[in-house]
Structures are given as C-alpha cells and as structure tokens.
C-alpha cells in the first residue's frame, strides 16, 4: 500500500507521516519516505547517518524496482520505524524527488501492490509546480493535511478542485486530514464541500517525541491514538477497494456475466 502525506500551507505533513507510520495497524512492514523537495529534517533531528538516504534511493531506483530497495535505503528511528530521510538542502532533495517521480514508476506500482509493505511518503507542501505531484499520482491514498483555521481554509478552497481532479484522474483516493486546534471538522467540511477524514489533535508531547526532542511512549499520546484510528480507516478502505477490483476479475475467470 502506498500513501502520500502533503499540505498546502501547514508544516504538519512530516509529523503526520511519522505518527501514521509509527502507529500503523497490523503486521506489515512500514517505511516512511521523506520526499519533500524543499529538504528534510528527520536526519538532523534524530542524528541519522548521511547514507542511506533519499538520494541513494533515487539512484538505486533507476535500475531496481523491487520493493526491497525501499527498506535497504531506510534507517531506523528510536522505536524501530524505518525512514528514508531526505537531505536538508532543497537542491539535493528536489533532484532526488524528481528522479523518483520520473524514473521510479515501477517501484511505486510495486509498493502499491505489496501485501506486506506500507509505504508512507511525506511530500511536504504541494505547491502547483512541486515535483512530488508525480508521487501523489502513484499513491493509493493521498492525505492533505491542514490546520482548521480561516487562513488555511481559504488556501484549500483555492486549490481543492484542482487537487480533487488530479486525484480522480490518477485513481488516487484523496483525504482531508485536519491537524491542530481551530474550527470543528463539520464546519470545515461544510465550508469546503469536501469530507474531513480525520481530525488529529494538537499534542505537544507527541510532537516532541516525533521530532527527537522528547522522551516517553508515543503510543500513550492522544496523537498516536488518532493516527492509529486514521491508519485503521485507510487500511479498511484499501482492503475494500482491492475486493471491489477483484470481483470483475473473478467473475471473468468463472465465465460469468455481471447482471446490470
């Protein structure tokens, strides 16, 4: 399964991606890929080695498209979550993201089809010209993270129709996820005429743990509980979509015709 996490204005995509990856339900291997073209923070926050990284993954993925290449270029965070970290500079990061969007289509297709692997890609801010849009188009589900404030609601309203159209054209399920304090989810949904999938709470303790600055058990925080529920919903949706897709194929194999 392949999930992307991005935003329009807020900087909550990385926190959301890490929380989702750390609390993902089930026994599948989870890899978070920090594919923000503006550069990443995870390596410096957690003191990771320079390599392997997003740069080494982008080079390897030009020739290798099996999903194992993702885990090979990941490093483990405290707690065990595997992360492919982006370089801090925009020049290197955007180059790597560009390569992964242009040359690694078969890899993302294999990741989306994998039954024992979940890949969560942090694509940062989805500006109109972002190189990460190619990764969003390859995903099963794309999370659009926003703070429930008037400023972000206006920014979302200006971009939402285009993002919905792009997602529908690519066959990607688009989800709006609110993060932090502000207007209720029902009010944001009504204003944008688009459903809110989840509302993650502001959680200073969890944010500190996910930035490498805090100690404690992430699973005991409010953010972890909300992220786990979001992951459960996404997994259930994905399982249902796979079952729906398999039905016509099974009907054809059995030599049956669907009744209109």
PEJO-V31261 format. One record per residue. N is the residue number from 0. PHI is phi in whole degrees, 0 to 359 (none if undefined). NEAR is the number of other ideal C-beta (glycine too) atoms within 10 Angstrom. Layout:
n	phi	near
N	PHI	NEAR
N	PHI	NEAR
//
This chain:
n	phi	near
0	none	23
1	236	27
2	234	28
3	251	29
4	229	30
5	219	26
6	217	25
7	260	20
8	232	16
9	287	19
10	258	14
11	266	21
12	296	26
13	293	23
14	301	23
15	295	26
16	297	30
17	292	28
18	296	32
19	296	27
20	294	25
21	288	24
22	243	22
23	301	24
24	284	15
25	90	10
26	253	6
27	293	15
28	291	15
29	244	23
30	233	21
31	261	28
32	251	29
33	273	27
34	245	27
35	273	27
36	298	24
37	277	16
38	111	19
39	244	29
40	242	16
41	299	26
42	300	20
43	287	13
44	295	15
45	254	17
46	65	8
47	283	19
48	292	9
49	295	10
50	228	11
51	288	18
52	199	25
53	298	28
54	293	20
55	292	16
56	296	25
57	297	24
58	288	14
59	292	17
60	289	22
61	292	13
62	245	8
63	244	15
64	239	17
65	281	13
66	294	22
67	300	11
68	295	21
69	292	24
70	290	15
71	295	14
72	256	23
73	257	22
74	240	17
75	267	11
76	274	20
77	305	11
78	103	12
79	102	8
80	296	21
81	272	18
82	226	26
83	265	30
84	272	28
85	275	30
86	293	21
87	288	14
88	274	12
89	294	15
90	297	10
91	291	17
92	296	25
93	294	19
94	296	17
95	293	25
96	296	28
97	299	15
98	295	18
99	292	26
100	283	23
101	272	12
102	252	15
103	254	24
104	308	16
105	299	12
106	294	23
107	293	24
108	295	14
109	294	19
110	295	26
111	295	19
112	272	13
113	293	18
114	271	8
115	246	10
116	220	19
117	240	25
118	247	29
119	248	29
120	252	29
121	277	30
122	258	28
123	67	25
124	282	16
125	271	22
126	295	14
127	307	7
128	262	7
129	298	20
130	291	20
131	282	25
132	300	19
133	295	18
134	287	25
135	299	26
136	294	18
137	273	22
138	279	26
139	289	21
140	223	24
141	238	26
142	264	28
143	252	25
144	265	28
145	214	25
146	280	22
147	278	19
148	244	17
149	296	11
150	300	12
151	287	22
152	297	19
153	295	11
154	295	16
155	295	20
156	301	14
157	287	10
158	248	15
159	297	19
160	301	12
161	294	10
162	292	21
163	297	13
164	298	11
165	294	16
166	294	19
167	297	11
168	295	9
169	271	16
170	77	11
171	261	21
172	276	18
173	266	22
174	233	22
175	264	21
176	239	23
177	272	26
178	221	27
179	107	19
180	273	11
181	154	19
182	293	18
183	296	12
184	302	17
185	298	11
186	289	13
187	296	23
188	299	16
189	294	12
190	294	15
191	267	16
192	55	9
193	211	19
194	290	12
195	263	19
196	284	20
197	204	21
198	234	20
199	275	24
200	281	15
201	290	14
202	216	22
203	297	10
204	296	17
205	295	27
206	298	18
207	294	14
208	297	24
209	285	29
210	256	15
211	79	15
212	260	10
213	238	14
214	242	8
215	124	11
216	264	10
217	299	21
218	296	13
219	270	11
220	266	23
221	295	13
222	297	25
223	298	22
224	297	17
225	292	22
226	294	30
227	297	17
228	295	14
229	296	23
230	299	23
231	297	14
232	294	15
233	295	24
234	294	18
235	296	11
236	297	15
237	295	18
238	297	11
239	295	10
240	295	14
241	296	13
242	295	10
243	295	9
244	291	9
245	282	10
246	299	10
247	299	10
248	295	9
249	293	10
250	299	12
251	292	11
252	297	8
253	279	8
254	73	6
255	253	9
256	247	8
257	286	8
258	270	4
259	290	3
//
